[in-house]
Each structure stands twice: as structure tokens, then as C-alpha cells.
Amino acid sequence: MMEYPAELFKPDFEAWRYGPVDRQIYAEQKQEKFSDKGEPFHPTNEVEKDILLFVDDLLEDIDGINDFGLVERTHQDHAWKDVYEEGKTGIKMNAAQIKAEYTFRFDEESKI
């Protein structure tokens, strides 16, 4: 049986007005620190291949949604709704709650 990593990255989301945001990634994006010119990722094992397929599928799904569609979708998440307060900034979201909510959704969709 393959063993997957518990996390693909260290989550540090905050509940912002339009949805969850990782402040550090947001700042780096605003400073144009990301580039399409990086080295392509080449999976070296089955776990990495599965992760790449998962991320590619997820990005393909998200790519078809406009900005306000994404806002509407993220506002359905309890991990965001339970902590967001209008006008407040820096509200930390619970990473375990985010993971549990999406694990539940994935499991439910897998039953269909």
C-alpha cells in the first residue's frame, strides 16, 4: 500500500473577505515572485504521479470557474464561514477543519 504525505504544504490560511488566503503566498504573488519559467516537475514514483494527477485535475476544474464563482464556492466552506468576521483581518483558519471538511466531501463524492 502506498503511503501519501499528510500535507503537500504547510497550511496557514486566513479568512479574508473573498475567501481563504495564505498571506505569505499572496504577498509573494503580488511581488511577482512566481514564474511559469521554473523547472517542470517530473514525478519519480507512484505517489508523486498520483499527487501530480490530483493537482492537475483540481487545477483544471478550478480554471473553468470565474473569480466570483470561486468566491461563492469558498464561502460555502464551514472552515471559512465559522471564523470570518466582516472588517476583521488576520483571522486564522483551522487547517485540521479544512482538511476534515474536504476529506468528508471527497469521501461523499466517491460514493456516487
C-alpha positions as CSV (number, residue, x, y, z in Angstrom):
1,M,0.0,0.0,0.0
2,M,1.3,3.4,-0.9
3,E,1.8,6.0,1.8
4,Y,0.9,9.6,0.9
5,P,2.2,12.7,2.7
6,A,-0.1,14.1,5.4
7,E,0.2,17.5,3.7
8,L,1.5,18.8,0.4
9,F,2.4,22.1,2.0
10,K,2.2,23.8,5.5
11,P,-1.3,25.4,5.6
12,D,-1.5,28.9,7.0
13,F,-4.9,30.2,5.8
14,E,-6.7,33.3,7.0
15,A,-10.4,34.1,6.4
16,W,-10.4,37.1,4.1
17,R,-13.5,38.9,2.7
18,Y,-13.4,36.9,-0.6
19,G,-12.3,33.6,0.9
20,P,-9.3,31.8,2.3
21,V,-5.9,33.3,1.7
22,D,-2.3,32.3,2.6
23,R,-0.8,35.7,3.4
24,Q,2.7,34.8,2.5
25,I,1.8,33.3,-0.8
26,Y,-0.5,36.3,-1.5
27,A,2.4,38.7,-0.8
28,E,4.8,36.8,-3.0
29,Q,2.3,36.7,-5.8
30,K,1.8,40.5,-5.5
31,Q,5.6,40.9,-5.8
32,E,5.6,38.7,-8.9
33,K,7.9,36.1,-7.2
34,F,6.3,33.2,-9.1
35,S,7.1,32.4,-12.7
36,D,6.0,30.0,-15.3
37,K,9.6,29.6,-16.2
38,G,10.5,27.2,-13.3
39,E,11.7,23.7,-13.8
40,P,8.9,21.3,-14.7
41,F,8.1,18.7,-12.1
42,H,8.9,15.1,-13.1
43,P,7.4,12.5,-10.7
44,T,9.8,9.8,-9.7
45,N,7.4,7.4,-8.0
46,E,3.8,6.3,-8.0
47,V,2.9,8.6,-5.0
48,E,4.3,11.6,-6.8
49,K,2.4,10.6,-10.0
50,D,-0.8,10.3,-8.1
51,I,-0.3,13.7,-6.4
52,L,0.5,15.4,-9.8
53,L,-2.6,13.9,-11.3
54,F,-4.7,15.1,-8.4
55,V,-3.3,18.6,-8.5
56,D,-3.7,18.8,-12.4
57,D,-7.3,17.6,-12.2
58,L,-8.0,20.1,-9.4
59,L,-6.5,23.0,-11.3
60,E,-8.4,22.0,-14.5
61,D,-11.7,22.1,-12.5
62,I,-10.8,25.5,-10.9
63,D,-9.6,27.0,-14.1
64,G,-13.2,26.9,-15.5
65,I,-14.6,28.9,-12.7
66,N,-14.6,32.8,-12.7
67,D,-13.4,34.8,-9.8
68,F,-16.9,35.4,-8.2
69,G,-17.7,31.7,-8.7
70,L,-14.7,30.9,-6.6
71,V,-15.7,33.4,-4.0
72,E,-19.2,31.9,-3.9
73,R,-17.8,28.4,-3.6
74,T,-15.3,29.2,-0.8
75,H,-18.0,31.0,1.2
76,Q,-19.8,27.6,1.4
77,D,-16.9,26.1,3.4
78,H,-17.6,25.9,7.2
79,A,-13.9,26.4,7.9
80,W,-14.3,29.9,6.4
81,K,-17.9,30.7,7.5
82,D,-17.3,29.7,11.1
83,V,-14.5,32.2,11.6
84,Y,-15.0,35.0,9.2
85,E,-16.0,38.4,10.6
86,E,-16.6,41.4,8.4
87,G,-14.0,44.1,8.7
88,K,-11.5,41.9,10.7
89,T,-8.2,40.8,9.3
90,G,-5.7,38.1,10.2
91,I,-8.4,35.6,11.3
92,K,-6.6,32.3,11.3
93,M,-8.5,29.3,9.8
94,N,-8.2,25.8,11.4
95,A,-6.1,23.6,9.0
96,A,-7.5,20.4,10.6
97,Q,-11.1,21.6,10.0
98,I,-10.3,22.5,6.3
99,K,-8.8,19.0,5.8
100,A,-11.6,17.2,7.6
101,E,-14.3,19.1,5.5
102,Y,-12.6,18.3,2.2
103,T,-11.9,14.7,3.2
104,F,-15.6,14.3,4.0
105,R,-16.6,15.9,0.7
106,F,-14.2,13.7,-1.2
107,D,-15.5,10.6,0.5
108,E,-19.1,11.6,-0.2
109,E,-18.4,12.2,-3.9
110,S,-16.6,8.9,-4.1
111,K,-19.8,7.1,-3.1
112,I,-21.6,8.4,-6.1
